Amino acid sequence: AKAAADMFQESGDMDLYRLARHVEQTAVRLLAEYKPGRNLQTNVEFYTALLLHGLGLEPELFTPTFAVGRVAGWTAHCLEQQRQNRIIRPRAVYVGAVGRRWVTR
C-alpha cells in the first residue's frame, strides 16, 4: 500500500489511489460484517495492480505478471508429486451445481 501511495503521490494523480483505498476499506468493512470472527484482508495483488498500472503496464499483462511469480511454486509442487509418484489431491470437495450446460452467445 505504501509503495502505491508513494508512486501516485509522486505522479500527482491520487484519484485512482484514493478510489482503491475506498474500495479496500469498504470491502474489509463488509467482510467483517458478513464474516465476523474472520480476519479477511485484501491480498498483495490488490496494490500490485495499482503499481503495474502506475508503471504503464497494459491491464492484459497483469495476470501473466502475477503468474510469473508463482511458477517456481507450481514447479516445486509438480516435482514433489513426481518424486512421491502420486498426485496430491485437494482437500476440498466441490459442492456446486453439476450437469450444467455451457451457453454460447
N, C-alpha and C positions, 0 to 999 in steps of 0.2 A: 504494500500500500504506500509506503514511504517513497519508494523509487518512482512509482507512478505520480504521486503528488509532486515530487521534485521535478520530474520531466515536464509535467503540464504547467507547473508554476514558472519554470524557466521559459517555456514557449509562450507564456502569456495567455494561453487558452485554457481556462479552468472549467469551462462549461461541461465538457464531457466527463471530466473527473468528478465534478460535483454531482452530476447525474448518476454516475456509477456508485458513488458513496451513498446517495439517497436510496438507490435500488438495493444496495447491500444492506443498509440499515433496516429498510422495510422488510426485506426477506428474512433477516435474522430475527427481527421482532415477531413476524408472523410464524416462523418456525418455532420460536419459543412458546407462542400461544397454542399452536396446533400440536406440538410435540413436547409438552412440558417434561422436564426432567432430563432431556437430552441436550447436549451442548453442540448444536449444529451451527457451523460457521461456513463462510464462503471458502472455497479452496484456492490454491495458488493460481490456477488458470484464470480466475476472475480478473486479477490485476495483471497477469501476464498478457492477456488480450489487450488491455489498455496500453501496456508498454509497446507491444507489437504494433498497435495502431499508431501510437505516437512516433514510432520509428519509420512509419510509412509502409509497413508490410501489408500486402493485399490480404483482405479477410479470408480469401480462399486458401491461403497458405497457413492460417493459424493452426488448423487441425494437424496437418503434416508436421508443423514445427513442434507441437506438443508431443506427437507420436515419436519423433526422433529421440527425444529424451527418455522414452520408455523402452526403446529397442533393446538396450542392454539387459533390462529386467526380463523382458519377454524371452530373450535368447537364453538367459540363465534358467528360466522355467523349462524351456524346451530341452536344454542339456540335462537338467535334473531328471526330467521324465524319461529321457533316453537312457541315462545312466541306471535308473531304477527299473527300466524295462516295463514301465506301466504308465498309463495316463492318470494324471492327478485330476480326479473328478471334483467339480464344485460341490460345496456342502449344501447349497440351496436347492430347492425343488421348485420348478415352475408351477404356479397355481393359476395362471391366467386362462383365458379362453382358448379352446382347441378347435381345430377343424374350420377355422375361419378362412374365407376366400380372399384372395388378393384382388383388389378392384383397380382396374386401369382406367385412365381418363382419356 
